[in-house]
Amino acid sequence: MMTVADVTRHSVAALVQAGFPPTDAHRDVAVLARHLLQWDTAAWLTRQRDLAPAELGAPLDALVSRRALGEPVAYLCGAREFYGREFSVTRDVLIPRPDTELLCERVLSLLAARPAASPSPVIVDVGTGSGCIAVTLAAEVPGLLVIASDTSPAALEIAAANATRHRVADRIRFVQGSLTAGTSDVDVVVSNPPYIPEGDRAGLMRDVRDFEPASALFAGEDGLDVIRALIPEARRALRAGGVLALEIGSGQADAVAALMAEAGFSAIRATRDLARIPRTVEGVRLPASV
């Protein structure tokens, strides 16, 4: 009889043979095995000498075979943690990443600075995908109202399921449409838009290039096509004093700040991520007369 450790050792060897660094192979197999076993971290650390259940071997082999071809672990498990919550994901949506948690933190900071007597703020999440931004903001700010737009019906279905899962569906309206989807007089427009230059496609990890939705990744020659369209659209949707907050790619901060200034935004600032790369840019909508 084989133990859990025996089964996973075989799976790690298969990934290493497929070209994965040993550290990555161990990490990925651990996540996949825990997913199948429904074990938390404590169980994983203490029960690997248990006899492997019959339902572990073949299903793990199948997942490892798909991982060896580059399919992301999040899609194999159907979930990814974001801001302390688990979100369902499929190949119809971008996999949530820590960089986007910074964007949520910036918006939460802006909302916290509002006067206590202010009415419930309204936010538009453009290109909601899995709904990770919309759901996180609604869950963190009681009373917050969110309009979440996406052009993909499949993505909106996943986002709505995540909203229901985290008990905020009553405060999020999902809208199929591009950019701000015709909304107006809102307090914040937030987006993690496509921002990767088309020329960078070949250099991306195959996990990203071959499996995540291209429409959520690439945006023209310099990666700014969607942002160029979104900034003036966001200005029209925002009330005076409202804020536009965007996640951006490496090296794009100056160009995005210039586009915001040209469109009539002030108090423009960039925030750096843990690697000291400017990762978000935000600006305040000036009144129409300014």
PEQUI-V598782 format. One record per pair of residues at least 24 apart in sequence whose C-alpha atoms are under 6 Angstrom apart, sorted by the first residue. I is the first residue (numbers start at 1). J is the second residue. D is the distance in whole Angstrom. If there is no record, write none. Layout:
I_J_D + I_J_D
This chain:
2_51_6 + 2_52_6 + 3_49_5 + 3_50_5 + 3_51_4 + 3_52_5 + 4_48_5 + 4_50_6 + 4_51_6 + 4_52_5 + 5_48_5 + 15_68_6 + 18_68_6 + 70_207_5 + 71_207_6 + 72_207_5 + 91_212_6 + 92_155_6 + 93_129_5 + 93_130_6 + 93_155_6 + 94_212_6 + 120_144_6 + 121_187_6 + 122_146_6 + 122_186_5 + 122_187_5 + 123_187_6 + 123_188_5 + 123_189_6 + 124_148_6 + 124_189_5 + 125_190_5 + 125_191_6 + 126_179_6 + 126_180_6 + 126_191_5 + 129_155_5 + 130_158_6 + 130_159_5 + 131_159_4 + 135_163_6 + 145_171_5 + 146_172_5 + 147_172_6 + 147_173_5 + 148_174_5 + 149_174_6 + 149_175_5 + 149_176_6 + 149_177_6 + 150_176_5 + 150_177_6 + 151_176_5 + 151_177_5 + 151_178_6 + 183_237_6 + 184_237_4 + 185_237_6 + 185_238_5 + 185_239_4 + 186_238_5 + 186_239_6 + 187_238_6 + 187_242_5 + 188_242_6 + 188_243_5 + 188_244_6 + 189_244_5 + 190_244_6 + 190_245_5 + 190_246_6 + 191_246_5 + 192_246_6 + 192_247_5 + 194_218_5 + 194_219_6 + 195_219_5 + 195_223_4 + 195_224_6 + 196_223_5 + 197_221_5 + 197_222_5 + 197_223_4 + 232_263_6 + 240_285_6 + 240_286_6 + 240_287_5 + 241_284_6 + 241_285_5 + 242_284_6 + 242_285_5 + 243_283_6 + 243_284_5 + 244_282_5 + 244_283_5 + 245_281_6 + 245_282_4 + 246_280_5 + 246_281_5 + 247_279_6 + 247_280_4 + 248_279_5 + 248_280_6
